[in-house]
Amino acid sequence: MGIAELSGLTGLSVDTLRWYEREGVLPRVGRTATGRRLYNSREQGIVMLLTSLRDSGMPTAMMKEFVALLEEGAASHGRRITLMQQTQALLDERRARLDQAALALERKIDHYEQLIDAGLDCDGAPVPDSARGRQLARG
């Protein structure tokens, strides 16, 4: 599979795939006689895994370490688990922050809906009839 196809499959840009290879996050990819990258099934699988690791919030340095551990085979299973557990903890922290942000949005939406229902401005003053339509507008 070529780089453009893999980019389309994974959602990673061609530039990101090249950067991963240049930085050693992705092992050296095979090339055709004309120098075009040709990803075999193993390399495709690693890129798919990297996509998931990236989506989880794993830092690039840890992704690079994880791929290096893949090269060690079964002897590195425990260390791979440790990296994934560390990322899981980061993901849990990010999820908690997102939950807090979502709650703040919900509260603010509720607040504005109550103001609209009561026909009030943020300072508690009645909204003039001339502005009531704009207060009700959602778009």
Legacy VTK file of the C-alpha trace (Angstrom):
# vtk DataFile Version 3.0
C-alpha trace
ASCII
DATASET POLYDATA
POINTS 139 float
0.000 0.000 0.000
1.311 3.457 -0.883
1.542 6.419 1.441
-1.503 8.211 -0.017
-3.674 5.110 0.435
-2.454 4.634 4.004
-3.078 8.293 4.728
-6.660 7.924 3.510
-7.153 4.766 5.539
-5.773 6.134 8.807
-6.673 9.815 8.602
-3.014 10.691 9.209
-1.588 13.159 6.731
1.143 12.121 4.315
3.398 14.624 6.079
2.697 12.969 9.458
3.521 9.519 8.072
6.783 10.822 6.632
7.577 12.595 9.904
6.891 9.411 11.912
9.389 7.572 9.759
11.987 10.369 9.823
11.759 10.655 13.634
11.944 6.901 14.155
8.394 6.598 15.495
7.706 4.260 12.596
10.389 1.803 11.506
11.954 2.401 8.114
9.390 1.661 5.418
10.226 -0.378 2.346
10.571 1.400 -0.982
9.865 0.551 -4.570
12.605 0.714 -7.201
11.513 4.310 -7.871
11.843 5.249 -4.185
8.145 5.368 -3.325
7.167 4.115 0.122
5.418 0.775 0.094
3.818 -0.233 3.407
3.543 -3.979 3.981
0.815 -5.449 6.181
2.980 -5.296 9.325
3.823 -1.633 8.763
0.173 -0.879 8.036
-0.740 -2.516 11.329
1.838 -0.453 13.198
0.489 2.744 11.635
-3.057 1.756 12.613
-1.824 1.131 16.158
-0.003 4.483 16.181
-3.245 6.155 15.119
-5.034 4.652 18.114
-2.181 5.516 20.461
-2.168 9.089 19.148
-5.950 9.335 19.573
-5.542 8.127 23.162
-3.244 11.065 23.848
-0.040 9.052 24.095
2.883 11.463 23.616
5.004 10.917 20.512
8.057 9.992 22.580
6.080 7.201 24.247
4.763 6.051 20.861
8.351 5.826 19.640
9.308 3.834 22.731
6.292 1.555 22.259
7.255 0.770 18.648
10.833 0.080 19.741
9.443 -2.381 22.295
7.488 -4.112 19.519
10.814 -4.917 17.901
11.895 -6.739 21.082
9.026 -9.188 20.802
7.324 -10.950 23.697
10.059 -9.988 26.171
8.670 -6.434 26.171
5.006 -7.199 26.891
5.223 -5.966 30.489
6.903 -2.703 29.487
4.292 -2.168 26.761
1.551 -2.623 29.343
3.242 -0.012 31.547
3.290 2.527 28.701
-0.354 1.869 27.924
-1.307 2.170 31.612
0.506 5.503 31.812
-1.414 6.685 28.761
-4.641 5.371 30.224
-4.025 7.522 33.305
-3.459 10.581 31.067
-6.650 9.743 29.196
-8.591 9.426 32.459
-7.321 12.869 33.531
-8.300 14.370 30.169
-11.726 12.701 30.380
-12.283 14.231 33.833
-11.377 17.699 32.501
-13.738 17.210 29.561
-16.512 16.086 31.911
-15.985 19.250 33.986
-16.088 21.400 30.851
-19.270 19.660 29.665
-20.893 20.245 33.041
-19.963 23.942 32.927
-21.552 24.202 29.467
-24.708 22.422 30.620
-25.026 24.775 33.592
-24.548 27.843 31.412
-27.096 26.596 28.871
-29.580 25.971 31.691
-28.910 29.464 33.057
-29.596 31.107 29.682
-32.700 28.987 29.114
-34.036 30.123 32.497
-33.355 33.742 31.579
-35.137 33.282 28.248
-38.112 31.576 29.911
-38.364 34.443 32.412
-37.735 37.109 29.760
-34.817 38.490 31.712
-31.428 39.945 30.880
-28.242 38.683 32.611
-28.557 41.451 35.195
-32.130 40.396 36.026
-33.791 43.270 34.151
-36.719 42.464 31.865
-35.839 42.104 28.188
-37.737 44.733 26.157
-40.304 43.327 23.728
-38.248 44.783 20.865
-35.297 42.548 21.849
-37.293 39.460 22.856
-37.091 37.912 19.368
-33.298 38.184 19.391
-33.212 36.661 22.888
-35.140 33.645 21.609
-33.015 33.274 18.444
-30.816 30.159 18.360
-28.858 30.719 15.189
LINES 1 140
139 0 1 2 3 4 5 6 7 8 9 10 11 12 13 14 15 16 17 18 19 20 21 22 23 24 25 26 27 28 29 30 31 32 33 34 35 36 37 38 39 40 41 42 43 44 45 46 47 48 49 50 51 52 53 54 55 56 57 58 59 60 61 62 63 64 65 66 67 68 69 70 71 72 73 74 75 76 77 78 79 80 81 82 83 84 85 86 87 88 89 90 91 92 93 94 95 96 97 98 99 100 101 102 103 104 105 106 107 108 109 110 111 112 113 114 115 116 117 118 119 120 121 122 123 124 125 126 127 128 129 130 131 132 133 134 135 136 137 138
